[in-house]
């Protein structure tokens, strides 16, 4: 499905720094993250536990979609989404979109 450039521009992408990550009881793939997106802390539920341990994620700067409507996933109110790539059919290949230079939390990404 194609989207227009105008629709793409509606997406708000920001640098987020993962401050805390923890496993979710009863969910093998899910981690609960606390992410600083520039003076505001958000809770995110991310299906990345197959590829990342909570310890690996703490302190990592990532790209976050910050203007999605919140969704409740396994009882967690998720207030954004991480950007990641992976090989279709193999979740162990998940790779988060990160930065090659240091930018502050909340910096715009385009």
C-alpha positions as CSV (number, residue, x, y, z in Angstrom):
1,X,0.0,0.0,0.0
2,X,1.4,3.4,-1.0
3,X,0.9,6.4,1.2
4,X,1.2,10.0,0.1
5,X,4.1,12.2,1.1
6,X,1.6,14.3,3.1
7,X,0.6,11.3,5.1
8,X,4.3,10.4,5.8
9,X,4.8,14.0,7.0
10,X,2.2,13.4,9.7
11,X,4.4,10.9,11.4
12,X,6.4,12.4,14.3
13,X,9.8,10.7,14.7
14,X,12.0,11.6,17.6
15,X,15.2,10.4,19.3
16,X,14.4,8.5,22.4
17,X,16.8,7.2,25.1
18,X,15.8,3.9,26.7
19,X,16.1,4.5,30.5
20,X,14.7,1.1,31.6
21,X,13.7,-2.2,30.1
22,X,12.0,-5.2,31.7
23,X,10.5,-8.5,30.7
24,X,6.7,-8.8,30.7
25,X,5.5,-11.8,32.6
26,X,3.8,-14.4,30.3
27,X,5.0,-12.7,27.1
28,X,8.2,-14.2,25.6
29,X,8.6,-11.5,22.9
30,X,7.6,-8.4,24.8
31,X,9.6,-5.9,26.8
32,X,8.2,-2.9,28.8
33,X,10.4,0.2,28.1
34,X,10.7,3.6,29.8
35,X,11.9,6.0,27.1
36,X,12.9,9.7,27.5
37,X,11.8,11.6,24.3
38,X,13.1,14.9,25.4
39,X,11.8,16.0,28.8
40,X,8.9,13.5,28.7
41,X,9.0,9.9,29.7
42,X,6.9,7.4,27.8
43,X,6.1,3.7,28.4
44,X,6.4,1.5,25.3
45,X,5.6,-2.2,24.8
46,X,8.0,-3.5,22.3
47,X,8.1,-7.0,20.7
48,X,11.9,-7.2,20.7
49,X,12.7,-9.6,23.5
50,X,13.7,-12.3,21.0
51,X,16.6,-10.2,19.8
52,X,17.4,-7.9,22.8
53,X,17.8,-8.4,26.5
54,X,16.6,-5.6,28.9
55,X,20.3,-5.0,29.8
56,X,21.3,-4.5,26.2
57,X,18.6,-1.8,25.7
58,X,19.2,0.4,28.8
59,X,20.9,3.6,27.7
60,X,20.4,3.0,23.9
61,X,19.2,5.9,21.7
62,X,16.5,4.8,19.3
63,X,14.0,6.2,16.8
64,X,10.5,6.4,18.2
65,X,7.2,7.2,16.5
66,X,5.7,9.6,19.1
67,X,2.3,10.6,17.7
68,X,0.6,7.2,17.5
69,X,-2.6,6.7,19.5
70,X,-1.8,4.8,22.7
71,X,-2.5,1.1,22.6
72,X,-2.9,-1.4,25.4
73,X,-0.7,-4.5,24.9
74,X,-0.8,-7.2,27.5
75,X,-2.0,-4.7,30.1
76,X,0.7,-2.1,29.2
77,X,-0.4,1.3,27.8
78,X,2.1,1.7,25.0
79,X,2.7,5.4,24.1
80,X,4.8,5.1,20.9
81,X,6.6,2.6,18.7
82,X,10.3,1.8,18.0
83,X,11.5,1.6,14.5
84,X,13.3,-1.6,13.6
85,X,14.2,-3.8,10.7
86,X,14.2,-7.6,10.4
87,X,14.2,-10.5,8.0
88,X,10.6,-11.6,7.3
89,X,9.9,-14.8,9.2
90,X,12.9,-14.5,11.5
91,X,12.2,-12.3,14.5
92,X,15.7,-13.1,15.9
93,X,17.1,-10.7,13.3
94,X,15.3,-7.7,14.7
95,X,17.6,-4.6,14.6
96,X,16.5,-1.3,16.1
97,X,17.0,1.9,14.1
98,X,19.7,3.7,16.1
99,X,21.9,6.8,15.5
100,X,25.5,6.9,14.3
101,X,26.0,10.2,16.1
102,X,24.9,11.4,19.5
103,X,21.7,13.5,19.5
104,X,19.7,14.6,22.5
105,X,16.5,12.9,23.5
106,X,13.6,14.5,21.7
107,X,15.6,15.6,18.6
108,X,13.5,15.4,15.4
109,X,14.2,12.6,12.9
110,X,13.2,12.8,9.3
